[in-house]
Amino acid sequence: MEKQKIAVGRRKEAVTRVFISRGNGKITINDKDYKEYFTLAYLQNQVEVPLKTVEGSDKFDVKINATGGGVKGQAEAAKLGIARALIEIDPEFRPALKAAGLLTRNAKSVERKKFGHKKARRSFQFSKR
């Protein structure tokens, strides 16, 4: 690998651009350390999962630009982006990442609000009289 590889991850309204290169395991999101950006432990684990799956936690530096959505959506988008970037580096990582379910794009998003309704499905209370 001569320089960095780039991949995109998406989840709900969140979009992350992932830049991965050989290094010593530093992960930054929007110019902050990922443990400072994602304060909850389970969100930090989401970001680490693809690297742990291919035993690359201390072999790659990851820089992530995250926009849109909330912190959970951004963490899951980062997970997908890192997994895709790792495949760009070495296609032999694909079977391990696929088996762990890290290459599947979760397309679920918020349903739009319909007119005449209070929310997407919740209607106003009906009164017969």
C-alpha positions as CSV (number, residue, x, y, z in Angstrom):
1,M,0.0,0.0,0.0
2,E,1.7,3.2,-1.2
3,K,-0.7,5.7,0.5
4,Q,-4.1,6.0,2.0
5,K,-7.3,4.4,0.8
6,I,-10.7,6.1,0.9
7,A,-14.2,4.6,1.5
8,V,-17.7,5.9,2.4
9,G,-20.0,4.6,5.1
10,R,-23.7,5.5,5.5
11,R,-26.4,4.9,8.1
12,K,-29.7,6.7,8.6
13,E,-28.8,10.3,7.8
14,A,-25.1,10.0,8.7
15,V,-22.4,9.9,6.2
16,T,-18.7,9.2,6.9
17,R,-15.7,9.5,4.7
18,V,-12.9,7.1,5.9
19,F,-9.2,7.6,5.1
20,I,-7.1,4.6,6.1
21,S,-3.3,4.3,5.9
22,R,-0.5,2.2,7.5
23,G,0.3,3.4,11.0
24,N,0.1,2.6,14.7
25,G,-3.6,2.5,15.4
26,K,-4.6,6.1,15.8
27,I,-8.3,6.7,15.1
28,T,-9.6,10.3,14.7
29,I,-13.1,11.5,13.9
30,N,-13.5,15.2,12.9
31,D,-10.0,16.0,14.2
32,K,-10.8,14.5,17.6
33,D,-9.8,11.2,19.2
34,Y,-12.6,8.7,18.7
35,K,-12.8,8.1,22.5
36,E,-13.4,11.8,23.0
37,Y,-15.9,12.1,20.1
38,F,-17.9,9.0,21.0
39,T,-18.1,9.1,24.8
40,L,-20.2,6.0,25.2
41,A,-18.3,2.7,25.3
42,Y,-20.6,0.7,23.0
43,L,-20.2,3.4,20.3
44,Q,-16.4,3.2,20.6
45,N,-16.6,-0.6,20.2
46,Q,-18.6,-0.1,17.0
47,V,-15.7,1.8,15.5
48,E,-13.1,-0.7,16.7
49,V,-14.9,-3.9,15.5
50,P,-13.7,-4.0,11.8
51,L,-10.1,-3.4,12.9
52,K,-10.3,-6.1,15.6
53,T,-11.8,-8.5,13.1
54,V,-8.8,-8.4,10.9
55,E,-6.3,-8.0,13.8
56,G,-5.3,-4.5,12.5
57,S,-5.9,-2.4,15.6
58,D,-2.3,-1.4,15.8
59,K,-1.4,-1.5,12.1
60,F,-3.6,1.2,10.6
61,D,-4.3,4.9,11.2
62,V,-7.9,5.9,10.5
63,K,-9.1,9.4,9.8
64,I,-12.9,9.9,9.6
65,N,-15.0,12.9,8.5
66,A,-18.5,12.4,9.9
67,T,-21.5,14.5,8.9
68,G,-25.3,14.4,9.5
69,G,-27.4,12.2,11.7
70,G,-26.7,11.5,15.4
71,V,-23.8,9.9,17.2
72,K,-25.2,6.3,16.9
73,G,-25.7,6.7,13.1
74,Q,-22.3,8.2,12.7
75,A,-20.7,5.3,14.7
76,E,-22.4,2.7,12.6
77,A,-21.5,4.6,9.4
78,A,-17.9,4.7,10.5
79,K,-18.0,0.9,11.1
80,L,-19.1,0.3,7.5
81,G,-16.7,2.8,6.1
82,I,-13.7,1.2,7.9
83,A,-14.7,-2.2,6.7
84,R,-15.0,-1.1,3.1
85,A,-11.6,0.7,3.4
86,L,-9.9,-2.4,4.8
87,I,-11.1,-4.4,1.7
88,E,-9.5,-1.7,-0.5
89,I,-6.2,-2.3,1.3
90,D,-6.4,-6.1,1.1
91,P,-9.2,-8.1,-0.6
92,E,-8.3,-11.1,1.6
93,F,-9.9,-9.4,4.5
94,R,-13.3,-9.7,2.8
95,P,-14.4,-13.2,4.1
96,A,-13.7,-12.4,7.7
97,L,-15.5,-9.0,7.5
98,K,-18.4,-10.6,5.6
99,A,-18.8,-13.4,8.2
100,A,-18.9,-10.8,11.0
101,G,-21.7,-8.9,9.1
102,L,-19.7,-5.7,8.7
103,L,-20.2,-5.2,5.0
104,T,-24.0,-5.0,5.1
105,R,-25.5,-1.5,4.6
106,N,-28.3,-1.0,7.1
107,A,-30.8,1.0,4.9
108,K,-33.4,1.6,7.7
109,S,-34.2,5.2,8.1
110,V,-37.0,7.4,9.5
111,E,-40.3,7.1,7.7
112,R,-41.7,10.4,6.4
113,K,-44.6,12.2,7.9
114,K,-47.9,11.9,6.0
115,F,-50.3,14.8,5.6
116,G,-53.4,14.6,7.7
117,H,-51.4,12.6,10.4
118,K,-49.7,13.7,13.5
119,K,-46.6,11.6,12.8
120,A,-45.7,9.1,10.1
121,R,-48.5,6.7,11.2
122,R,-50.1,8.2,14.2
123,S,-53.4,9.8,13.3
124,F,-55.4,12.5,15.1
125,Q,-58.0,11.1,17.5
126,F,-61.3,10.2,15.7
127,S,-64.5,11.4,17.1
128,K,-67.8,10.0,15.8
129,R,-69.9,12.7,17.4
